[in-house]
């Protein structure tokens, strides 16, 4: 069976809930989605942080405003792109990738 969502519920100030076709449900907090973005820049930052725990994190555009979702769009039938209030919008979250970053799975934390 191909893993895919049956229902998506995006709360712009809280996170994304995915109801999967395997009858499981996963909640992804906004901060987690932003940090785990599959974009090249976020992957490089995660790799650098793994190599050097003293990595200086980039400053957030927009100051101290809380992170929210500005927009989201389905990409074909395989992914979702989320545009965050800090300007980040280059990550495309495939269904497979989303399932692999389940915040409740100890392997991903």
DRENRO-948272 format. One line per field, with one value per atom (N, C-alpha, C): z, y, x; residue number from 1. Coordinates in pm, 1 decimal. Last residue first. Layout:
DRENRO-948272
Z = (Z  ...)
Y = (Y  ...)
X = (X  ...)
i = (NUM  ...)
This chain:
DRENRO-948272
Z = (1661.5  1755.0  1794.8  1506.9  1438.5  1533.8  1666.9  1568.8  1504.2  1817.2  1880.0  1782.5  1685.2  1662.0  1720.0  1704.2  1814.1  1798.6  1467.1  1590.1  1710.0  1172.3  1277.1  1408.7  937.1  1041.2  1150.1  761.5  816.7  926.5  677.2  763.4  830.4  515.3  635.7  730.8  311.2  399.8  528.3  194.7  249.8  348.2  105.5  207.1  273.3  89.1  28.6  140.3  122.3  211.6  141.2  11.9  -36.5  41.2  104.3  137.4  81.3  62.7  -38.9  -8.5  227.1  143.6  41.0  485.6  430.9  351.3  606.1  467.8  405.7  846.9  848.2  707.7  799.7  819.8  825.3  539.4  678.0  686.5  328.2  332.9  475.3  226.9  332.3  328.2  1.4  24.0  126.1  -6.0  30.4  47.9  -234.6  -138.3  -106.2  -433.4  -356.7  -245.5  -634.6  -534.9  -443.4  -672.6  -733.1  -630.7  -386.5  -502.8  -563.6  -220.3  -257.0  -382.8  -18.0  -142.8  -164.2  212.2  185.4  55.9  391.2  282.8  273.0  637.8  553.2  445.9  959.9  819.3  743.8  1202.8  1154.2  1010.1  1486.4  1357.4  1324.9  1642.4  1643.7  1501.6  1609.5  1586.1  1587.5  1639.6  1738.4  1719.8  1304.4  1447.5  1532.4  1036.0  1098.5  1249.2  1002.3  945.9  1015.7  1260.7  1193.9  1131.4  1211.8  1273.9  1191.9  1214.4  1147.0  1220.4  1485.0  1403.2  1336.7  1503.2  1523.7  1428.1  1645.3  1524.6  1560.6  1838.8  1869.6  1747.4  1744.1  1826.3  1863.5  1443.5  1537.5  1620.4  1308.4  1314.7  1424.4  1341.5  1384.9  1398.5  1225.0  1368.4  1422.3  957.6  1027.9  1178.9  908.0  898.2  972.9  937.8  1027.0  1025.7  724.6  862.0  961.0  504.8  529.9  674.0  529.5  538.2  572.0  486.3  617.8  635.2  216.3  320.3  459.5  80.4  80.7  193.2  260.7  170.4  185.0  430.6  340.4  243.9  768.5  627.5  538.5  1039.5  961.0  812.6  1128.9  1156.2  1067.9  1044.8  995.7  1012.0  1185.7  1039.3  982.3  1448.4  1401.0  1248.3  1459.2  1478.6  1427.4  1423.0  1323.8  1337.2  1490.9  1534.5  1432.2  1351.0  1329.3  1376.5  1434.5  1449.4  1439.0  1267.1  1314.0  1322.2  1277.1  1273.6  1332.0  1089.5  1192.2  1172.3  877.7  995.6  1109.9  651.1  731.7  867.4  542.9  495.6  565.1  806.3  701.7  663.2  876.1  895.9  777.3  1012.5  894.4  939.2  1113.0  1149.9  1021.4  1168.8  1067.6  1124.9  1383.5  1315.6  1218.0  1477.4  1564.1  1495.0  1313.5  1427.5  1518.0  1114.9  1076.8  1193.2  1099.6  1185.8  1173.4  867.6  895.6  980.4  811.9  887.8  931.1  564.8  620.6  693.7  502.2  541.8  601.6  406.4  373.4  404.1  268.7  364.8  313.6  195.8  156.0  260.5  95.0  205.2  151.9  -88.5  -95.2  16.7  0.0  0.0  0.0)
Y = (1230.7  1340.7  1345.5  1010.9  1139.8  1253.6  788.3  787.7  923.9  821.0  849.5  852.0  983.4  868.5  898.6  1213.5  1117.8  993.5  1351.5  1403.1  1309.6  1197.0  1193.7  1241.0  1195.4  1292.4  1302.8  1012.5  982.0  1078.6  1135.6  1017.0  986.9  1335.0  1369.8  1251.9  1175.1  1252.1  1288.9  1072.6  981.2  1054.3  1306.8  1225.9  1130.2  1579.1  1464.5  1386.1  1904.4  1789.6  1678.2  2130.3  2053.7  1922.8  2443.9  2302.0  2239.8  2715.2  2629.8  2480.8  2921.9  2860.6  2763.8  3151.1  3021.9  2958.5  3376.7  3387.2  3255.2  3346.6  3395.6  3402.3  3229.2  3373.9  3430.4  2977.2  3022.7  3174.8  2769.8  2899.8  2954.4  2438.7  2527.8  2655.0  2204.0  2310.1  2404.9  1852.9  1982.8  2079.5  1568.2  1654.5  1779.6  1415.5  1352.5  1439.1  1502.0  1416.4  1351.2  1838.1  1713.5  1632.4  1984.7  1969.5  1833.4  2208.4  2070.5  2071.8  2476.5  2427.9  2282.7  2743.2  2604.4  2562.8  3036.4  2969.9  2826.0  3109.9  3212.7  3149.1  2990.7  2952.4  3062.6  3140.8  3098.2  3049.1  3223.7  3154.9  3113.6  3544.2  3399.2  3343.0  3781.0  3746.0  3594.8  3880.3  3783.7  3744.8  3933.7  3954.3  3842.3  3900.0  3932.0  3944.0  3627.9  3749.0  3775.7  3509.1  3495.5  3627.9  3435.3  3513.0  3497.3  3103.5  3229.5  3302.3  2976.4  2970.6  3104.9  2852.2  2972.8  2967.8  2544.0  2617.3  2738.0  2371.0  2513.7  2600.9  2113.0  2156.2  2304.7  2009.0  2109.6  2162.0  1804.6  1803.5  1894.4  1883.9  1749.4  1738.2  2134.0  2124.4  1986.6  2058.7  2137.9  2129.1  1927.1  1853.3  1926.2  2141.4  2024.9  1943.3  2305.3  2353.5  2237.6  2140.9  2178.9  2227.6  2133.6  2009.1  2039.7  2404.0  2345.4  2213.4  2432.6  2515.9  2457.5  2247.5  2230.1  2310.2  2146.9  2235.9  2214.4  2002.1  1926.7  2016.0  2113.5  2139.9  2061.9  2092.2  1971.0  1989.7  2347.6  2296.4  2176.9  2355.3  2453.4  2401.3  2142.5  2144.4  2239.4  2234.8  2109.0  2106.2  2464.2  2474.0  2351.1  2350.3  2439.8  2449.5  1996.3  2136.6  2223.7  1755.0  1818.0  1963.1  1458.1  1603.9  1656.6  1185.2  1248.5  1398.4  880.1  1025.7  1082.2  580.9  653.6  803.9  446.2  472.2  539.2  458.9  338.4  349.1  703.8  593.8  461.2  956.5  871.5  758.4  1275.1  1146.6  1059.5  1519.8  1434.4  1305.9  1850.4  1715.8  1639.1  2105.7  2025.2  1888.2  2400.6  2290.0  2217.1  2677.7  2563.1  2450.8  2872.4  2915.8  2800.3  2740.1  2830.8  2874.9  2415.9  2530.6  2624.4  2192.9  2287.4  2401.5  1873.8  1982.9  2075.5  1636.0  1728.7  1839.1  1295.0  1426.9  1507.7  1088.0  1090.0  1226.3  1073.2  1126.4  1112.2  758.3  891.7  942.2  484.7  572.8  710.0  217.0  342.4  435.0  -117.5  0.0  124.6)
X = (1427.1  1454.2  1598.7  1382.9  1393.8  1426.3  1354.7  1464.2  1484.6  1121.1  1250.4  1368.2  848.8  936.2  1074.1  708.9  691.6  778.1  752.5  813.4  799.0  842.4  740.2  801.9  983.6  1020.8  914.5  872.1  1004.7  1048.1  639.8  628.4  762.1  757.3  680.3  669.9  870.0  956.0  881.8  634.6  735.0  825.8  514.9  445.9  545.1  750.5  680.7  613.3  766.8  754.8  677.7  986.7  871.6  870.5  1108.9  1098.8  971.7  1112.8  1175.4  1165.8  1038.9  934.7  990.4  1078.9  1122.8  1008.5  976.6  1020.9  1063.9  860.9  999.4  1058.7  616.4  619.5  760.6  645.7  647.2  659.2  479.5  547.1  531.9  511.8  464.9  548.1  396.1  494.8  432.8  353.5  299.1  415.7  313.6  382.8  302.5  187.6  294.4  353.2  29.9  -35.3  68.0  135.0  87.4  10.6  156.7  242.7  207.2  -57.5  -27.7  57.3  54.2  -4.1  34.3  13.9  52.8  -14.0  115.9  44.6  94.1  212.7  154.1  67.1  226.3  221.7  149.7  448.9  317.8  332.5  637.0  634.2  491.2  614.8  593.6  586.2  881.4  741.0  725.1  1134.3  1087.8  941.0  1237.7  1255.0  1200.1  1234.7  1107.6  1116.9  1459.1  1400.8  1267.4  1662.7  1534.4  1493.0  2008.3  1901.0  1774.5  2150.3  2119.4  2007.4  2348.3  2227.6  2202.9  2665.6  2586.0  2467.4  2753.2  2718.1  2632.4  2832.1  2843.3  2814.9  2827.0  2714.6  2719.6  2911.2  2959.8  2842.8  2777.3  2923.6  2976.9  2515.3  2553.4  2705.4  2521.8  2494.0  2530.6  2564.3  2665.6  2645.3  2320.2  2446.8  2558.4  2141.2  2131.3  2261.0  2231.9  2240.0  2231.7  2170.4  2310.4  2327.5  1891.0  1969.0  2114.4  1835.4  1808.4  1882.5  1914.6  1976.6  1953.3  1750.2  1895.9  1960.6  1452.9  1526.9  1677.0  1294.5  1381.5  1460.6  1274.1  1247.1  1344.3  1290.0  1313.4  1283.4  1219.8  1355.0  1388.9  949.8  1047.0  1189.4  836.8  831.7  936.3  887.1  946.0  949.0  729.7  873.6  946.6  468.1  529.0  680.6  433.3  434.7  507.7  250.8  380.2  372.3  90.9  87.7  230.5  -52.9  69.0  46.4  -225.1  -234.2  -106.4  -304.0  -230.8  -251.7  -421.8  -504.9  -429.5  -285.6  -261.5  -332.4  -337.4  -420.9  -389.5  -320.1  -262.3  -357.2  -371.7  -440.3  -399.2  -174.8  -192.7  -259.9  -165.2  -208.2  -235.2  62.5  -4.9  -39.6  35.2  102.1  11.7  -16.1  10.6  87.7  -107.9  -27.5  13.9  -254.4  -145.8  -57.5  -320.7  -351.1  -232.4  -428.1  -321.4  -375.4  -489.9  -549.3  -436.3  -561.5  -463.2  -537.5  -633.9  -684.0  -569.2  -492.2  -634.9  -694.1  -163.5  -259.5  -402.4  -4.7  -49.7  -147.7  181.2  148.8  110.4  60.1  133.2  86.7  84.0  0.0  89.0)
i = (109  109  109  108  108  108  107  107  107  106  106  106  105  105  105  104  104  104  103  103  103  102  102  102  101  101  101  100  100  100  99  99  99  98  98  98  97  97  97  96  96  96  95  95  95  94  94  94  93  93  93  92  92  92  91  91  91  90  90  90  89  89  89  88  88  88  87  87  87  86  86  86  85  85  85  84  84  84  83  83  83  82  82  82  81  81  81  80  80  80  79  79  79  78  78  78  77  77  77  76  76  76  75  75  75  74  74  74  73  73  73  72  72  72  71  71  71  70  70  70  69  69  69  68  68  68  67  67  67  66  66  66  65  65  65  64  64  64  63  63  63  62  62  62  61  61  61  60  60  60  59  59  59  58  58  58  57  57  57  56  56  56  55  55  55  54  54  54  53  53  53  52  52  52  51  51  51  50  50  50  49  49  49  48  48  48  47  47  47  46  46  46  45  45  45  44  44  44  43  43  43  42  42  42  41  41  41  40  40  40  39  39  39  38  38  38  37  37  37  36  36  36  35  35  35  34  34  34  33  33  33  32  32  32  31  31  31  30  30  30  29  29  29  28  28  28  27  27  27  26  26  26  25  25  25  24  24  24  23  23  23  22  22  22  21  21  21  20  20  20  19  19  19  18  18  18  17  17  17  16  16  16  15  15  15  14  14  14  13  13  13  12  12  12  11  11  11  10  10  10  9  9  9  8  8  8  7  7  7  6  6  6  5  5  5  4  4  4  3  3  3  2  2  2  1  1  1)
